[in-house]
Amino acid sequence: MMHNDLPIRKIIHVDMDAFYASVEQMDNPELVGKPIAVGGGSERGVISAASYEARKFGVRSAMAGNLARKLCPNLIFVRHNFKRYKEISKKIRAIFFEYTDLVEPLSLDEAYLDVTKNKKGNPSATLIAQEIRKRVFNEVGLTASAGISINKFVAKIASDYNKPNGQKTVNPEDVLRFLEKLDIRKFHGIGKVTAERMYQKGVFTGADLKAKSLEYLDKNFGKSGRYYYYIVRGLQNSEVKPNRIRKSLAAERTFRENLSSEVFLIKKLEHIAEEVSRRLEHSKVAGKTITLKIKYSDFTLQTRSKTLRYFVADKAVILETAKELLYQEKLKNSVRLLGISLSNLNTETKKKPKQKSVSVQLKFDF
């Protein structure tokens, strides 16, 4: 049984299948059926996306191109074409909006849709998801997978269940059983490191996680403990938010060799500050809080922040503040990554759209 004090919604999570790679294969028929990687072709390159043919060899996004080449000697590297990906994404979203105005894009290739009340008057979220996927294929030429359930968390997990080109519905009465059987590595929000810690404590499945008390989870996993306690019980009340308001904007660089010279680090900061400034200009936003992210050669992470009295987007101001933060205290070790982010943005003062909750008394047909 679900808690009656939470609204029940019909949420669809649509996730395009190997989006960047699929767009490249669609635009270039010679690449169809071949292992391809988008990005990662240069010596220091990192892969942004891999086709399903490449994934069979273990090639994944965020993997170094050199490693991917070893795993799959016939791998074909393709350069990014973000302008094209955005163009295709816009067409897909236009289809979503024909069903509901409550669309929350997470990236170019995935979004949440709240179809509790929808423009088609269709009571079945499952049928709506099927129709959307069919239209995306017919009108755009790409396949999509979907998850359908009572909240964003379960819908997102479900969308990964029958990939590629499939969908899964987790009905309200099946949510708890579904989560209990699930390997905790499948839980959205539980990363590799946390999963390892849970394994060491004998927590392997949702059922194991559910057996732990709130006090135990708080003690062993800090602030995240409460989140784990509720999600494994199917309790998540996060609304689908159209027009998600950006909270921060960042850029970072991982270096091929660890750096210890401040002269070299300043040079890297110049490039990063320029990238951040360019992104701020493109997004037409500015921020007050500048944060410097430092990842050392031993993988320990440190952040240093400064909040200014005014909003900034200018490269010179961002760079000077980042340099000041770098000099703030002595570096603990050689550095493998630097990043700059701006938060406390001027977008946060804009009003967020309100979404009405749906009464739990409604009869639901998933």
Buried (B, 14 or more C-beta within 10 A) or exposed (E): EBEEEBBBBBBBBBBBBBBBBBBBBBEEEEBEEBBBBBBBBEEEBBBBBBBBBBBEBEBBBEBBBEBBBEBBEEBBBBEEBEEBBEEBBEEBBEBBEEBBBBBBBBEBBBBBBBBBBBEEEBBBBBBBBBBBBEBBEEEBBBBBBBBBBBBBBBBBBBBBBEBBBBBBBBBBEBBBEBBBEBEBBBBBEBEEEBBEBBBEBEBBBBBBBBEBEEEBBBEBBEEBBEBBBBBBBBBBEEBBBBEEBEEBBBBBBEBEEEBEEBEEBBEBBEEBBBBBBEBBEEEEBBBBBBBBBBBBBEEEEBEBBBEBEEBBBEBEBBBBBBBEBBEEEEBEBBBBBBBBBBBBBEBBEEEEEEBEEBEBEBEBEB
